């Protein structure tokens, strides 16, 4: 499994989105899925996917002349790596300033604020249960 903190390029994100949706899939299938947004040739898609496999982001299975690709990282792992890298780069690794930035820079609905509060309360309960053990 690839490191959750591996930085995906914009091209790798596009390919991962297609692979998560279509897996197992071949490079031509991914190229076709991305054709509306990207004008990449088959060889470009295949090259990127092979590099992603070498990095451990994609797993491959060869069936005769066909290479099928599957994701080797989950969407959540990729998201976690991206968010943690952003926090480290933009906020020196400090979570509170990042949360303050997000809260001040967005007009949340009452429902969204309630959902955020519920997540915080749930996390507090989980943390207190772990401390009691």
N, C-alpha and C positions, 0 to 999 in steps of 0.2 A: 504494500500500500504506500502510496506517495506521501511525503510529508504534508501535513495539513497546512503548513505555512509556506508551501511553494507558491511563488508569485506567478499567476497566470497572466499572459499578455492578453491584449484585446482580442487577438486572433484566436488564442487558445480558449478564451471564454466563449466565443462564438461557436467554436467546434464542440466544446464540452456541452453547451446548451443543446445542440443537435444530438450528440451522442446520448446524453441522459434521456432524451425523448425517444430515440429510435433504436437503442441498443438491443441486441448486437447489430452492428451495421458496417457496411463497407464504405470506403472513401467516396465512391460515386454517389451513394445515397446521401452522404453528408453534404457533398458539393451541391446536389440537387436541392436539398433542404435549405441551403444558404443562398441559393441563386438569386432570390428576390432582394436580399440585403447586400450580398457580396458578389462581385463578378470574378470570383477566383476560378482558375482553371483546375482541372482534375489534378494535374501534377503539383500545383500549389497546395491543394487540400491534402493530398497524399503525403507530401513532404512534411507539412506541419503535423499531421497525425503521426507519422513515423517518429518525428522528433519528440512529440508528446509521449509516445510509447517508451522511447529511450529514457525520458525523464521520470517514468513511472506514473504518469497521469492516465495513460490508457493501457489496457491489456489487449493482447492480440491472440487470435486463434486462426491458424491457417488450415483451410479446407481445400485441398488441391491447389488451384491457382487463386483462390479467393482468400483475402485476409479480412477477418471480422474484428471489429474493435468494440471494446466495452470500457466503461469508465473504471478506473482504478481508484478514484476518489469520489466521495459522495458530494452532492451539491452542498450539503452542510459543512463538510470539511473545507471545501473551496471557499465558501462564504466566510467561515471562521478565519481562515488564513488571510483573506483579503481585509476583513475588518480589523484583525489584530495588527496587521502591517500598517494600516491607516492610522490607528490609534498611536502606534509607536512613532510613525513619521510625523504626523500632524500635531500630536498632543504629548509628545515625549513619553508615551506609554501610560499617561494618566487618564483614567476612565471618567472621573468626575468632570473635568473641564470639557471633555468630549460630549458628555450627556448635557451639560449646561449649554454648550454651543447648539446642540440639536434642539433642545427645548426652547431656547430663545429665538432660534431662527426659523421656527415653523409654527403655524397656527393650527393647533390640535383641536379636534372636536371634543366635546365632553365624553363621547364614547371612547375615543382614542386615549384620552387621559385616564379614563376608568380602566381601560385594558392595561395601560402601562402600570398603574397603581396595583392592579391585581397581580401582574408579573412580579413586581417588587415584593408584595406581601407573600407570594408563593416562595420566592427565593429566600426571604427572611425565615419562613417556617422551615424550609429545608436546611438552612444554615444552623438554626437553633437545634434541630433534631440531631444533626451531626455533632454539634458541640456537647450534647447530653450523653452521647455514647461513650 
